[in-house]
Amino acid sequence: MDWKSNPSCVLVAGFAQLPKGTTLYETYKTIGCVLIIDKENDRIVDASFTFIMGITNEFISSLVKGKSVHNGIDAIIEEIEKRFYVPPQKAVIQSVRAAYNRYCEMTKYS
């Protein structure tokens, strides 16, 4: 079933400030992470990040799509740290954490 017609899918977003002195900071100031999560299995079915270049968004999204958030996001963070070497790496991680925390608030996870 496509997430667009799946009533158990929810959209959550998180934001973080980009590092000062980077091109992205000068343009956007913050980065956004949008996750669509299926509440039935706590799996990320789609993701998007506010990056200028499509390939960057596609790459970072591929690191989180299909991952379960049922037991937290440590494995997702580890994957980002191992494979995503850009100046705003920590901001990306913070935006993912913020989106996850919003999901936890909504579902009463902790």
C-alpha atoms as one frame of an Amber mdcrd trajectory, in Angstrom:
protein
   0.000   0.000   0.000   1.294   3.441  -0.916   1.848   5.817   2.026  -0.428
   8.368   0.378  -3.415   6.096   0.922  -2.225   4.449   4.143  -4.067   5.934
   7.142  -1.415   4.619   9.547   1.275   6.825   7.988   2.109  10.115   9.661
   4.381  12.981   8.687   6.764  14.462  11.235   9.385  17.161  10.801  12.427
  18.354  12.670  14.727  21.310  12.175  18.247  22.302  13.183  20.480  25.315
  12.663  23.151  24.881  10.014  26.783  25.648  10.874  27.678  29.296  10.414
  30.109  30.056   7.634  28.761  27.398   5.278  27.034  28.154   1.998  23.892
  26.428   3.241  23.797  28.618   6.356  24.084  31.754   4.241  21.171  30.558
   2.108  18.855  28.726   4.515  20.027  29.113   8.158  18.262  25.840   9.111
  17.835  22.362   7.723  14.577  20.476   7.785  14.020  16.739   7.971  10.623
  15.380   6.999   9.856  11.744   7.749   6.798   9.728   6.822   6.487   6.890
   9.320   4.081   3.972   9.288   2.757   3.773  12.863   1.832   0.090  12.433
   5.478  -0.990  12.210   7.386   2.207  13.146   9.165   2.128   9.776  10.262
   5.219   7.836   8.588   4.873   4.454   9.794   8.149   2.973  12.088  11.019
   3.881  13.170  14.377   2.570  15.691  16.995   3.628  15.939  20.655   2.685
  19.126  20.589   0.621  19.940  22.664  -2.437  21.216  19.731  -4.504  18.845
  16.901  -5.301  21.555  14.255  -5.146  22.378  15.251  -1.568  18.730  14.978
  -0.544  18.424  11.656  -2.360  21.551  10.247  -0.690  20.704  11.248   2.878
  17.090  10.136   2.391  18.306   6.707   1.272  20.141   6.344   4.597  16.905
   6.591   6.600  14.233   5.117   4.310  13.093   1.665   5.316  14.636   1.908
   8.780  12.652   1.125  11.912  12.455   3.688  14.713  10.842   1.232  17.128
  13.984   0.865  19.251  15.291   4.394  18.742  17.432   5.956  16.052  20.971
   5.091  17.154  21.531   2.848  14.118  20.297   5.581  11.783  22.593   8.161
  13.399  25.526   5.750  13.139  24.834   5.202   9.429  24.749   8.964   8.807
  28.024   9.431  10.708  29.715   6.667   8.675  28.517   7.697   5.220  27.611
  11.396   5.121  30.720  13.605   5.289  29.566  17.192   4.832  29.946  20.292
   7.029  26.290  20.214   8.180  26.452  16.529   9.252  25.653  17.331  12.890
  22.761  19.581  11.854  21.342  16.758   9.729  21.587  14.405  12.707  19.923
  16.963  14.966  17.073  17.450  12.475  16.532  13.662  12.347  16.502  13.551
  16.165  14.002  16.407  16.286  11.676  14.643  13.822  12.028  11.381  15.774
  11.280  13.158  19.061   8.135  14.619  17.524   7.094  11.125  16.472   7.757
   9.852  20.003   5.626  12.635  21.498   2.824  11.750  19.130   3.002   7.998
  19.761   3.970   8.233  23.455   7.271   6.407  22.950  10.265   7.430  24.972
